[in-house]
Amino acid sequence: DIEDQLGLEAGIVSPFGIMNNTAHNIQIYFDQDMLAENIPLTFHPNINTHTIFLSAADLMKFIKAQGFDYQIIDL
């Protein structure tokens, strides 16, 4: 359940929700096409009235800093 694992409501899910997952029991996947173009990625900062723009490299640094790993897959 999104709310139990990430503390987020459906429709507001973003990578920033991993800050709330102290059990580290989720896995993170990214589609390689999403990361192939060097364009800023946009996500809600755990509230859907704001948007954060950041590079894929910065997002990966954030994920690692939270103690998570991720996989890049071809969908």
Buried (B, 14 or more C-beta within 10 A) or exposed (E): EBEEBBBBEEEBBBBBBBBBBEEEEEEBEBEEEEBEEEEEBEBBEBEEEEEBEBEBEEBBEBBEEBEBEBEBEEE
